[in-house]
Amino acid sequence: MLYQYLFAMKHLLIFFNIVGLNFLTDYFTEGDDSSRLPNIVWFMSEDNSPFIGAYGDSLAVTPNLDRLAKQGITFQNAFANAPVCAPSRSSIITGVLPTSIGTEHMRCKVEMDSSIVYFPALLRENGYFTTLRFKKDYNASCPKNVWDKDDFWDINESLEGRKEKQPFFIFYNTWISHETRLHPQKDRYKYFRDSFEYIDSTEVEGWISNLTHIQPEQVKIPKYLPDIPEVRNDFASYYEFMAMMDLEYKYVMDYLEKIGELDNTIIIYSSDHGGVQGRSKRFTFESGLKIPLIIYIPPKFRGKELKNIEQQLVSLIDMPATILSMGGVNPPKSYQGHDIFGKQEDRYSYGFRGRMDESLDLVRSLRDKQYRYVRNFYPQHPNGIHINFLWKAEGVKAWEKAFNNQQTDEFSSAFFEPRTIEELYDCDADPENIHNLAADPSFKRILNRFRKALKQEMERTNDIGFIPEADFYAHCQKQKIPYTLYAKTQPMKVIRAAAWDATSTDDFSVLSKLMQSEVDAVRFWGVNGCMLQKKLPPHIVDQLKDMLDDTNAAVQASTAEVLYTHGFTADALAKIEQLLQHQNPFVALRVMNCIEVNQINNASIKKVIQSLKLYDKQEYGGEYINNKINFLRGNSIGTK
């Protein structure tokens, strides 16, 4: 552990001994001249990959973060666990993967198990003043014991209420690099202006006028995107927002210097996940999961163990344990990450993708220092299922148009086409993740290693994400039961095995046995295994037709899609029409995804979609389901 400590209570000066690191601390106790822990500031930007000069991006204008990188540790293999904000921030605040506690789906509302402890609460118990710049996007509520102050906007207001010499932890969120900056907007500089309330507006306008404008023709377009003007414009525009983010970071550092605390403060900079162009945010590639991570530790707190760790594999799930160790707190045993300055181990970074807004998916990924392995549990659904928020970017809309007009090549078309079950990428040779090596016999040994490792990680972390969200909703939401408690009533090891087998076999005896299980989720995976088969034998078709009346609605929905895709349309359409009106919104959403993916152009289905009542947007999932309803109403289904 990085920061192990011994400290007496009042009136004692103490020394911390940290694996070759000795320093005097000033731990705060009211009214005393006591020793003290380091302050910690985590400056987190949103939605950005390492578009930073210190990471070798020649177009990035980020001099202040580049300076931090020279003074600190620039991690070259740092990753988010989720490629979108709310699930990613759930892992950050809890120290536990969302796939273990049910918070993997975008903006779900999950009750927390009593064993879950938000890491700032532990810092607070240890004497820290904990303060947050607003954003709590955790996929769960926030207990009252986590933050002393959670509503500051300007950094000058962040420590209001702090006692003299009290160590502090500031979690500073900036929205300047968020995806919305690529959406049509009246004033692209409004957020930037609003962020500097204590600075004379004339000076801020000067900063704006001096911003470097990257020209679209300067941008390098990754091969998975089409080289079209709209995509180039989005990239060029985003570099300007990164430059503005760098200035906002400087503003925070200037404040620390002004109050005389910069030399006492550990600085952490990262994004919450990758992005923000097409096929980045929300997707389990390097473009969605690789992040910048820089940590600066003032000289008085440094030790020998800080050297030569830039290439270490680090995930955001490691940060709660690391920060607690910095603050002199032993991380709870429930935490699944590691103190990154502690004992070095061979590790994988665990990545995942669940429901992204209105798009259903289930993906698991592992990354070592060279390779990324991706396993798609719904491979029949392309990455490019319509997501209302994603499609607000001009580059994404133009990309889809180019694909529809057959103006994309094999790499930039892949986003809109069905996936393979397995993907394997050599990230050294192929950082854009466009050459899938999973079918290459020469990589069989590596592929098998990742298969084994992923199974082990799913078991080690008790991945409960293989229960359909519709079932969690049905069993937990009204009663406000934590998903983990419901999962304890289910044979999770058997369910995970069923999901794996269903995406690994063409043996219909195996699939038939899964479909006869007494466990709802096992039957669900047996049906999904049939989805992946080219042709169904008569006895499986008969079994599936019987399962249209299964006791579980999620099973019914998947059964209808299997039958539709294999040509048994009459039975399937009748069930899809019925389930569109199901009281469980995630059953209805599943068949809506089926309608979109399979381009179902049926007059009766269209009529039902037009008549559907929109959900209250405040309901769990209501806004997203409305997005899909409105998309299906406005889109000419079957003409893609």
C-alpha positions as CSV (number, residue, x, y, z in Angstrom):
1,M,0.0,0.0,0.0
2,L,1.3,3.5,-0.9
3,Y,0.5,5.3,2.2
4,Q,0.7,3.3,5.4
5,Y,0.9,5.3,8.5
6,L,1.2,5.5,12.2
7,F,-0.1,8.5,13.9
8,A,-0.8,9.5,17.5
9,M,-3.8,11.5,18.4
10,K,-3.3,15.1,19.8
11,H,0.0,16.9,20.4
12,L,2.1,14.3,18.7
13,L,4.4,14.8,15.7
14,I,4.5,11.7,13.6
15,F,6.4,10.4,10.7
16,F,4.9,8.3,7.9
17,N,7.1,5.4,6.6
18,I,6.0,4.4,3.1
19,V,8.3,1.9,1.5
20,G,11.4,4.1,1.5
21,L,9.3,7.3,1.7
22,N,9.5,9.4,4.9
23,F,7.8,12.7,5.5
24,L,6.4,14.8,8.2
25,T,2.6,15.2,8.0
26,D,0.3,17.7,9.6
27,Y,-2.8,15.7,10.4
28,F,-5.6,18.1,11.3
29,T,-6.9,18.1,14.9
30,E,-8.8,21.2,16.0
31,G,-6.7,23.7,18.0
32,D,-3.5,21.8,17.7
33,D,-0.2,22.3,15.9
34,S,-0.4,18.8,14.7
35,S,0.9,17.0,11.7
36,R,-1.0,16.9,8.5
37,L,-1.9,14.6,5.5
38,P,-1.5,15.8,1.9
39,N,-4.3,17.5,0.2
40,I,-5.6,15.7,-2.9
41,V,-7.2,17.4,-5.9
42,W,-8.7,15.3,-8.7
43,F,-9.3,17.4,-11.8
44,M,-11.5,15.3,-14.1
45,S,-12.4,16.2,-17.7
46,E,-15.2,14.5,-19.6
47,D,-15.4,12.4,-22.6
48,N,-11.8,12.8,-23.9
49,S,-9.1,10.4,-25.1
50,P,-5.5,11.6,-24.6
51,F,-5.8,14.6,-26.9
52,I,-2.9,16.2,-24.9
53,G,0.5,17.3,-26.0
54,A,2.2,15.3,-23.3
55,Y,0.7,12.1,-24.9
56,G,2.3,12.9,-28.2
57,D,-0.7,14.7,-29.9
58,S,1.0,17.4,-32.0
59,L,-2.3,19.3,-32.6
60,A,-3.2,19.6,-28.9
61,V,-2.6,23.0,-27.2
62,T,-2.4,22.0,-23.6
63,P,0.7,23.6,-22.1
64,N,-0.5,23.5,-18.5
65,L,-1.3,19.8,-18.5
66,D,1.9,19.2,-20.4
67,R,3.8,21.0,-17.5
68,L,2.0,18.7,-15.0
69,A,3.1,15.7,-17.0
70,K,6.8,16.8,-16.9
71,Q,6.6,17.2,-13.2
72,G,4.5,14.2,-12.4
73,I,3.8,10.6,-13.6
74,T,2.2,10.2,-17.0
75,F,0.6,6.8,-17.2
76,Q,0.7,5.4,-20.7
77,N,-1.7,2.5,-20.1
78,A,-4.6,4.0,-18.2
79,F,-8.1,2.9,-18.9
80,A,-11.7,3.6,-17.8
81,N,-13.7,0.5,-17.0
82,A,-16.8,1.9,-18.8
83,P,-16.8,4.0,-21.9
84,V,-19.6,6.3,-20.7
85,C,-20.0,8.6,-17.8
86,A,-22.5,7.3,-15.2
87,P,-21.3,3.7,-15.1
88,S,-17.7,4.9,-15.1
89,R,-18.3,7.3,-12.2
90,S,-20.2,4.5,-10.4
91,S,-17.0,2.5,-10.3
92,I,-15.0,5.5,-9.3
93,I,-17.1,6.5,-6.3
94,T,-17.8,2.9,-5.0
95,G,-14.5,1.2,-5.7
96,V,-16.5,-1.7,-7.2
97,L,-17.2,-2.5,-10.8
98,P,-20.8,-1.7,-11.9
99,T,-21.1,-5.2,-13.3
100,S,-20.8,-6.4,-9.7
101,I,-23.5,-4.2,-8.2
102,G,-25.9,-3.6,-11.1
103,T,-25.0,-0.1,-12.1
104,E,-23.6,-0.9,-15.5
105,H,-26.5,0.4,-17.6
106,M,-26.6,4.1,-18.5
107,R,-28.6,6.2,-16.0
108,C,-30.1,3.3,-14.2
109,K,-31.3,3.9,-10.6
110,V,-30.0,1.3,-8.4
111,E,-30.3,1.0,-4.6
112,M,-26.9,0.4,-3.0
113,D,-26.1,-2.6,-0.9
114,S,-25.1,-1.6,2.7
115,S,-21.6,-3.0,2.1
116,I,-20.9,-0.4,-0.5
117,V,-18.8,2.5,0.8
118,Y,-18.2,5.7,-1.2
119,F,-14.5,6.5,-0.9
120,P,-14.7,10.2,0.0
121,A,-16.8,9.2,3.1
122,L,-13.7,7.3,4.4
123,L,-11.5,10.3,3.7
124,R,-13.9,12.5,5.6
125,E,-13.9,10.1,8.5
126,N,-10.1,10.4,8.6
127,G,-10.3,14.2,8.9
128,Y,-10.5,15.4,5.3
129,F,-12.7,18.2,4.1
130,T,-14.4,16.6,1.0
131,T,-15.8,18.8,-1.7
132,L,-17.3,18.2,-5.1
133,R,-18.0,20.3,-8.1
134,F,-21.6,19.2,-8.5
135,K,-21.6,16.1,-10.7
136,K,-22.8,13.0,-8.8
137,D,-23.7,10.8,-11.9
138,Y,-23.3,7.5,-10.0
139,N,-26.3,5.5,-11.3
140,A,-27.3,5.5,-7.6
141,S,-28.1,8.0,-4.9
142,C,-25.4,9.6,-2.8
143,P,-25.4,9.2,1.0
144,K,-25.2,12.3,3.1
145,N,-21.9,11.3,4.7
146,V,-19.8,11.6,1.5
147,W,-19.3,15.3,0.9
148,D,-18.9,18.2,3.2
149,K,-19.7,20.5,0.3
150,D,-21.1,19.2,-3.1
151,D,-22.4,22.3,-4.8
152,F,-19.6,24.6,-5.6
153,W,-19.1,26.0,-9.1
154,D,-16.1,28.3,-8.9
155,I,-13.0,26.8,-7.3
156,N,-12.7,29.9,-5.1
157,E,-15.9,28.6,-3.3
158,S,-14.7,25.0,-3.0
159,L,-13.3,25.1,0.5
160,E,-16.0,27.2,2.2
161,G,-16.6,25.6,5.6
162,R,-13.1,24.0,5.9
163,K,-11.3,24.4,9.2
164,E,-7.8,25.9,9.3
165,K,-5.1,23.5,8.2
166,Q,-7.6,20.7,7.6
167,P,-6.5,18.5,4.7
168,F,-8.9,18.5,1.8
169,F,-10.0,16.4,-1.1
170,I,-11.4,18.3,-4.1
171,F,-13.1,16.4,-6.9
172,Y,-13.3,19.0,-9.6
173,N,-15.5,18.1,-12.6
174,T,-15.3,20.1,-15.8
175,W,-17.8,19.9,-18.6
176,I,-15.9,21.9,-21.2
177,S,-14.8,18.8,-23.1
178,H,-18.2,17.0,-22.9
179,E,-19.8,15.5,-26.0
180,T,-22.4,18.2,-26.0
181,R,-19.8,20.7,-27.3
182,L,-20.1,19.0,-30.7
183,H,-23.8,19.5,-30.7
184,P,-25.3,22.6,-32.4
185,Q,-25.0,25.4,-29.9
186,K,-25.7,29.1,-29.9
187,D,-22.6,30.1,-28.0
188,R,-19.7,27.7,-28.0
189,Y,-17.9,29.8,-25.3
190,K,-20.7,30.1,-22.7
191,Y,-19.5,27.4,-20.4
192,F,-16.0,28.7,-20.6
193,R,-17.1,32.2,-19.7
194,D,-19.3,31.0,-16.9
195,S,-16.4,29.0,-15.3
196,F,-14.4,32.1,-14.3
197,E,-16.7,34.1,-12.0
198,Y,-13.7,35.6,-10.1
199,I,-11.9,36.7,-13.3
200,D,-12.5,40.0,-15.0
201,S,-14.5,39.3,-18.2
202,T,-12.1,41.4,-20.3
203,E,-9.3,39.0,-19.4
204,V,-11.5,35.9,-20.2
205,E,-12.4,37.4,-23.6
206,G,-8.6,37.8,-24.2
207,W,-8.1,34.1,-23.5
208,I,-10.9,33.2,-26.0
209,S,-9.4,35.5,-28.7
210,N,-6.0,33.9,-28.2
211,L,-7.2,30.3,-28.6
212,T,-5.5,28.3,-31.3
213,H,-7.9,27.2,-34.0
214,I,-7.0,23.9,-35.6
215,Q,-8.0,23.6,-39.2
216,P,-10.0,20.6,-40.4
217,E,-7.4,19.7,-43.0
218,Q,-4.8,19.4,-40.2
219,V,-6.6,16.6,-38.5
220,K,-5.8,12.9,-38.8
221,I,-8.9,10.9,-39.2
222,P,-8.9,7.3,-37.7
223,K,-9.7,4.6,-40.3
224,Y,-12.8,3.5,-38.5
225,L,-14.4,6.9,-39.5
226,P,-15.0,8.2,-42.9
227,D,-12.8,11.1,-44.1
228,I,-15.6,13.6,-44.7
229,P,-15.9,17.3,-43.9
230,E,-18.3,16.9,-40.9
231,V,-16.0,14.4,-39.2
232,R,-13.0,16.7,-39.8
233,N,-14.9,19.7,-38.5
234,D,-15.8,17.9,-35.3
235,F,-12.2,16.9,-34.6
236,A,-10.9,20.4,-35.3
237,S,-13.5,21.9,-33.1
238,Y,-12.8,19.5,-30.2
239,Y,-9.2,20.5,-30.0
240,E,-10.3,24.0,-29.1
241,F,-12.4,22.7,-26.3
242,M,-9.4,20.7,-25.0
243,A,-7.4,24.0,-25.0
244,M,-10.2,25.6,-23.0
245,M,-10.1,22.7,-20.6
246,D,-6.4,23.2,-20.1
247,L,-7.0,26.9,-19.1
248,E,-9.7,25.8,-16.7
249,Y,-7.2,23.4,-15.1
250,K,-4.7,26.3,-14.8
251,Y,-7.4,28.3,-13.0
252,V,-7.7,25.6,-10.4
253,M,-3.9,25.4,-9.9
254,D,-3.7,29.2,-9.6
255,Y,-6.2,29.0,-6.8
256,L,-4.2,26.4,-4.9
257,E,-1.1,28.5,-5.3
258,K,-3.0,31.6,-4.1
259,I,-4.1,30.0,-0.9
260,G,-0.6,28.6,-0.3
261,E,-1.6,24.9,-0.6
262,L,-0.1,23.9,-4.0
263,D,3.1,22.5,-2.4
264,N,0.9,20.4,0.0
265,T,-1.4,19.0,-2.7
266,I,-1.3,15.8,-4.7
267,I,-2.7,16.6,-8.2
268,I,-4.5,14.0,-10.2
269,Y,-5.7,14.7,-13.8
270,S,-7.8,12.2,-15.8
271,S,-10.8,12.0,-18.0
272,D,-13.8,9.9,-17.0
273,H,-13.5,7.8,-20.2
274,G,-12.5,8.1,-23.8
275,G,-14.2,9.9,-26.7
276,V,-15.8,11.9,-28.0
277,Q,-15.9,11.3,-31.8
278,G,-18.0,8.5,-33.4
279,R,-17.2,4.9,-32.2
280,S,-15.3,6.2,-29.2
281,K,-17.5,7.2,-26.2
282,R,-19.8,4.3,-25.4
283,F,-17.7,1.6,-27.1
284,T,-15.2,-0.8,-25.7
285,F,-12.3,0.0,-28.0
286,E,-9.2,2.0,-27.2
287,S,-11.0,5.0,-28.4
288,G,-13.6,4.6,-25.7
289,L,-11.6,3.2,-22.8
290,K,-8.1,4.6,-23.0
291,I,-7.7,7.8,-20.9
292,P,-5.1,10.3,-19.9
293,L,-4.0,9.9,-16.3
294,I,-1.3,12.2,-14.8
295,I,-0.4,12.2,-11.1
296,Y,1.8,14.8,-9.5
297,I,3.1,14.3,-5.9
298,P,5.0,17.2,-4.3
299,P,8.6,16.5,-3.4
300,K,7.9,16.3,0.4
301,F,5.6,13.3,-0.3
302,R,7.7,11.4,-2.8
303,G,9.4,8.0,-2.5
304,K,11.5,5.6,-4.5
305,E,8.5,3.6,-5.5
306,L,7.3,6.4,-7.7
307,K,9.9,5.6,-10.4
308,N,9.5,3.6,-13.6
309,I,5.8,3.0,-13.3
310,E,4.6,5.0,-16.3
311,Q,3.9,1.8,-18.3
312,Q,2.0,0.1,-15.5
313,L,-1.6,-1.0,-16.4
314,V,-4.0,1.2,-14.5
315,S,-7.8,1.4,-14.4
316,L,-10.1,4.0,-12.9
317,I,-11.3,1.2,-10.5
318,D,-7.8,1.5,-9.0
319,M,-8.2,5.1,-8.1
320,P,-10.4,4.9,-5.0
321,A,-7.9,2.5,-3.3
322,T,-5.0,4.7,-4.4
323,I,-6.5,7.9,-3.1
324,L,-7.5,6.3,0.2
325,S,-4.0,5.1,0.6
326,M,-2.7,8.6,-0.1
327,G,-5.0,9.9,2.6
328,G,-3.8,7.3,5.2
329,V,-6.9,5.1,5.0
330,N,-6.9,1.3,4.4
331,P,-9.2,0.6,1.5
332,P,-12.2,-1.6,2.3
333,K,-11.9,-5.3,1.4
334,S,-14.9,-4.8,-0.9
335,Y,-12.8,-2.6,-3.2
336,Q,-11.9,-4.4,-6.4
337,G,-9.0,-2.1,-7.5
338,H,-5.5,-1.8,-6.3
339,D,-3.3,1.0,-4.9
340,I,-1.3,1.7,-8.0
341,F,1.8,2.7,-6.0
342,G,1.6,-0.6,-4.0
343,K,2.7,-4.1,-4.9
344,Q,3.1,-4.5,-8.7
345,E,1.1,-7.4,-10.2
346,D,0.3,-8.7,-13.7
347,R,-3.2,-7.3,-14.2
348,Y,-5.9,-6.9,-16.8
349,S,-8.1,-3.9,-17.2
350,Y,-11.7,-5.0,-17.1
351,G,-14.0,-3.1,-19.5
352,F,-17.7,-3.5,-20.1
353,R,-20.6,-2.1,-22.0
354,G,-24.3,-2.4,-21.0
355,R,-27.3,-0.5,-22.1
356,M,-26.2,2.8,-23.6
357,D,-29.2,5.1,-23.4
358,E,-31.8,3.4,-25.6
359,S,-29.4,0.9,-27.2
360,L,-29.3,-2.5,-25.5
361,D,-26.0,-4.3,-25.4
362,L,-23.7,-6.6,-23.4
363,V,-20.0,-6.5,-24.0
364,R,-17.0,-7.5,-21.8
365,S,-13.4,-6.6,-22.6
366,L,-10.0,-7.3,-21.1
367,R,-6.8,-5.3,-21.8
368,D,-3.3,-6.2,-21.0
369,K,-0.3,-4.1,-22.0
370,Q,-0.5,-5.1,-25.6
371,Y,-3.8,-6.7,-26.5
372,R,-7.5,-5.9,-26.2
373,Y,-10.0,-8.8,-26.1
374,V,-13.7,-8.0,-26.7
375,R,-16.5,-10.4,-26.3
376,N,-19.9,-9.4,-27.7
377,F,-22.8,-11.2,-26.2
378,Y,-25.3,-9.7,-28.6
379,P,-23.2,-9.8,-31.8
380,Q,-26.2,-9.7,-34.1
381,H,-26.7,-6.1,-33.1
382,P,-24.3,-3.7,-34.7
383,N,-22.5,-1.0,-32.7
384,G,-24.3,1.6,-34.7
385,I,-27.8,1.2,-33.3
386,H,-29.3,4.7,-33.2
387,I,-28.7,6.6,-29.9
388,N,-30.4,10.0,-29.9
389,F,-27.7,11.8,-28.0
390,L,-24.8,10.4,-30.1
391,W,-26.6,11.3,-33.3
392,K,-26.7,15.0,-32.4
393,A,-23.1,15.3,-33.6
394,E,-22.9,16.4,-37.2
395,G,-20.1,14.0,-37.9
396,V,-22.1,11.0,-36.7
397,K,-25.2,12.0,-38.8
398,A,-23.0,12.5,-41.9
399,W,-21.3,9.2,-41.2
400,E,-24.6,7.3,-41.3
401,K,-25.6,9.1,-44.5
402,A,-22.3,8.2,-46.1
403,F,-22.8,4.5,-45.1
404,N,-26.4,4.5,-46.5
405,N,-25.1,6.0,-49.7
406,Q,-22.4,3.3,-49.9
407,Q,-19.6,5.9,-49.6
408,T,-17.8,4.1,-46.7
409,D,-15.0,1.5,-46.9
410,E,-14.7,-1.8,-45.1
411,F,-13.3,-0.1,-41.9
412,S,-15.8,2.8,-41.6
413,S,-18.7,0.6,-42.6
414,A,-18.1,-1.9,-39.8
415,F,-19.9,0.3,-37.2
416,F,-23.2,-0.3,-38.9
417,E,-22.8,-4.0,-39.5
418,P,-23.2,-7.1,-37.3
419,R,-20.3,-7.9,-35.1
420,T,-18.4,-11.1,-34.5
421,I,-18.6,-12.7,-31.1
422,E,-14.9,-12.2,-30.4
423,E,-12.5,-9.5,-31.2
424,L,-8.8,-9.4,-30.5
425,Y,-6.6,-6.4,-31.3
426,D,-2.8,-5.8,-31.0
427,C,-3.0,-2.3,-29.6
428,D,0.7,-1.6,-30.3
429,A,0.4,-2.4,-34.0
430,D,-3.2,-1.4,-34.3
431,P,-4.2,1.3,-31.8
432,E,-7.3,2.1,-33.8
433,N,-8.6,-1.4,-33.3
434,I,-9.6,-2.1,-36.9
435,H,-7.8,-5.4,-37.6
436,N,-9.6,-8.2,-35.7
437,L,-7.1,-11.1,-35.0
438,A,-9.6,-13.4,-33.3
439,A,-9.9,-15.7,-36.4
440,D,-6.2,-15.7,-37.1
441,P,-4.8,-19.2,-36.1
442,S,-1.4,-17.7,-35.2
443,F,-3.1,-15.8,-32.3
444,K,-5.0,-18.9,-31.0
445,R,-2.8,-19.2,-27.9
446,I,-3.3,-15.5,-27.0
447,L,-7.1,-15.8,-27.7
448,N,-7.4,-18.8,-25.4
449,R,-5.5,-16.9,-22.6
450,F,-7.9,-14.0,-22.8
451,R,-10.9,-16.4,-22.8
452,K,-9.7,-18.0,-19.7
453,A,-8.8,-14.7,-18.1
454,L,-12.2,-13.2,-18.8
455,K,-14.0,-16.1,-17.3
456,Q,-11.9,-15.8,-14.2
457,E,-12.5,-12.1,-13.9
458,M,-16.2,-12.5,-14.4
459,E,-16.2,-15.0,-11.5
460,R,-13.7,-13.0,-9.3
461,T,-15.9,-9.9,-9.5
462,N,-19.2,-11.8,-9.5
463,D,-20.5,-10.2,-12.7
464,I,-24.2,-10.0,-12.3
465,G,-24.8,-8.2,-15.6
466,F,-26.0,-11.4,-17.3
467,I,-29.4,-11.1,-15.7
468,P,-31.5,-9.0,-18.2
469,E,-32.2,-5.4,-17.0
470,A,-35.9,-6.1,-17.4
471,D,-35.7,-8.8,-14.7
472,F,-33.8,-6.5,-12.3
473,Y,-36.5,-3.8,-13.0
474,A,-39.3,-6.3,-12.3
475,H,-37.9,-7.7,-9.1
476,C,-36.2,-4.7,-7.5
477,Q,-37.4,-1.2,-8.6
478,K,-40.8,-0.9,-6.9
479,Q,-39.6,-2.5,-3.7
480,K,-36.3,-0.5,-3.9
481,I,-34.2,-3.7,-3.4
482,P,-30.5,-3.6,-4.3
483,Y,-29.8,-5.6,-7.5
484,T,-27.1,-7.4,-5.6
485,L,-29.6,-8.9,-3.1
486,Y,-31.8,-10.2,-6.0
487,A,-28.7,-11.6,-7.7
488,K,-27.9,-13.5,-4.5
489,T,-31.1,-15.5,-5.1
490,Q,-29.9,-16.5,-8.5
491,P,-27.3,-19.1,-9.5
492,M,-25.0,-16.5,-11.0
493,K,-22.2,-19.0,-11.8
494,V,-24.7,-21.1,-13.8
495,I,-26.1,-18.0,-15.6
496,R,-22.6,-16.7,-16.6
497,A,-21.8,-20.2,-17.9
498,A,-25.0,-20.2,-19.9
499,A,-24.2,-16.9,-21.5
500,W,-20.7,-18.1,-22.4
501,D,-21.9,-21.4,-23.8
502,A,-24.7,-19.8,-25.8
503,T,-22.1,-17.6,-27.6
504,S,-19.6,-20.5,-28.0
505,T,-21.6,-23.4,-29.4
506,D,-23.5,-24.6,-32.4
507,D,-24.6,-27.7,-30.5
508,F,-28.4,-27.6,-30.4
509,S,-28.6,-30.2,-27.7
510,V,-26.7,-27.7,-25.4
511,L,-29.0,-24.8,-26.4
512,S,-32.1,-26.9,-26.0
513,K,-31.1,-27.9,-22.5
514,L,-30.5,-24.2,-21.6
515,M,-33.9,-23.4,-22.9
516,Q,-35.5,-26.0,-20.6
517,S,-33.9,-24.6,-17.4
518,E,-36.0,-23.5,-14.5
519,V,-33.8,-20.3,-14.2
520,D,-35.2,-17.5,-16.3
521,A,-31.8,-16.0,-17.2
522,V,-30.5,-19.3,-18.3
523,R,-33.5,-19.8,-20.7
524,F,-32.8,-16.2,-21.9
525,W,-29.3,-17.1,-22.9
526,G,-30.3,-20.4,-24.5
527,V,-32.7,-18.5,-26.7
528,N,-29.9,-15.9,-27.5
529,G,-27.7,-18.8,-28.5
530,C,-30.2,-19.8,-31.2
531,M,-30.1,-16.2,-32.5
532,L,-26.5,-16.8,-33.6
533,Q,-27.2,-20.0,-35.6
534,K,-27.6,-19.9,-39.4
535,K,-30.4,-22.4,-39.5
536,L,-32.7,-23.9,-36.8
537,P,-33.8,-27.5,-36.9
538,P,-37.5,-28.2,-36.6
539,H,-37.5,-29.4,-33.0
540,I,-35.8,-26.1,-31.9
541,V,-38.3,-24.1,-33.9
542,D,-41.1,-25.9,-32.1
543,Q,-39.4,-25.3,-28.7
544,L,-39.0,-21.6,-29.5
545,K,-42.6,-21.2,-30.6
546,D,-43.7,-22.7,-27.2
547,M,-41.4,-20.2,-25.5
548,L,-43.3,-17.2,-27.0
549,D,-45.5,-17.8,-24.0
550,D,-42.6,-18.2,-21.5
551,T,-43.3,-17.0,-18.0
552,N,-40.5,-14.5,-18.3
553,A,-41.2,-11.5,-20.7
554,A,-37.5,-10.9,-21.5
555,V,-37.3,-14.5,-22.7
556,Q,-40.5,-13.9,-24.8
557,A,-38.9,-10.8,-26.4
558,S,-35.7,-12.6,-27.4
559,T,-37.6,-15.6,-28.6
560,A,-39.7,-13.4,-30.9
561,E,-36.5,-11.9,-32.4
562,V,-35.0,-15.3,-33.0
563,L,-38.0,-16.5,-34.8
564,Y,-38.3,-13.3,-36.8
565,T,-34.7,-13.4,-37.9
566,H,-35.1,-17.1,-39.0
567,G,-38.1,-16.5,-41.1
568,F,-41.0,-17.4,-38.8
569,T,-42.4,-13.9,-39.0
570,A,-46.1,-14.3,-38.3
571,D,-45.7,-15.8,-34.8
572,A,-42.9,-13.3,-34.1
573,L,-44.7,-10.2,-35.2
574,A,-47.7,-11.0,-33.1
575,K,-45.6,-11.3,-30.0
576,I,-43.5,-8.2,-30.8
577,E,-46.7,-6.2,-31.2
578,Q,-48.0,-7.4,-27.8
579,L,-44.7,-6.8,-26.0
580,L,-44.4,-3.2,-27.3
581,Q,-47.2,-2.4,-24.9
582,H,-45.7,-4.4,-22.0
583,Q,-45.8,-2.6,-18.6
584,N,-42.1,-3.4,-18.1
585,P,-40.3,-0.7,-20.0
586,F,-37.2,-2.7,-20.6
587,V,-39.2,-5.5,-22.2
588,A,-40.7,-3.0,-24.5
589,L,-37.3,-1.5,-25.2
590,R,-35.9,-4.9,-26.1
591,V,-38.5,-5.4,-28.9
592,M,-38.0,-1.8,-30.1
593,N,-34.3,-2.6,-30.6
594,C,-35.3,-5.7,-32.4
595,I,-37.6,-3.7,-34.7
596,E,-34.7,-1.3,-35.5
597,V,-32.0,-3.8,-36.0
598,N,-34.1,-6.1,-38.2
599,Q,-35.7,-3.2,-40.1
600,I,-39.2,-4.5,-39.4
601,N,-41.5,-2.7,-41.8
602,N,-45.0,-3.9,-40.7
603,A,-48.1,-1.8,-40.9
604,S,-49.6,-3.2,-37.7
605,I,-46.4,-2.7,-35.8
606,K,-46.1,0.9,-37.1
607,K,-49.6,1.6,-35.9
608,V,-48.9,0.3,-32.4
609,I,-45.7,2.4,-32.3
610,Q,-47.6,5.5,-33.2
611,S,-50.2,4.9,-30.5
612,L,-47.7,4.2,-27.7
613,K,-48.0,6.6,-24.7
614,L,-44.7,8.3,-23.9
615,Y,-43.2,7.6,-20.5
616,D,-42.7,10.2,-17.8
617,K,-39.1,11.3,-18.4
618,Q,-38.4,11.1,-14.7
619,E,-39.1,7.4,-14.7
620,Y,-36.2,5.0,-14.7
621,G,-35.3,4.8,-18.3
622,G,-38.3,6.9,-19.4
623,E,-36.3,9.5,-21.4
624,Y,-34.4,6.9,-23.3
625,I,-37.4,4.7,-24.1
626,N,-39.1,7.8,-25.4
627,N,-36.1,8.5,-27.6
628,K,-36.5,5.1,-29.2
629,I,-40.2,5.4,-29.6
630,N,-39.8,8.8,-31.3
631,F,-37.0,7.4,-33.5
632,L,-39.1,4.5,-34.7
633,R,-42.0,6.9,-35.4
634,G,-39.9,9.2,-37.4
635,N,-37.6,6.8,-39.1
636,S,-38.7,5.0,-42.3
637,I,-38.2,1.5,-41.0
638,G,-36.8,-0.9,-43.5
639,T,-35.2,1.6,-45.8
640,K,-31.6,1.6,-44.4
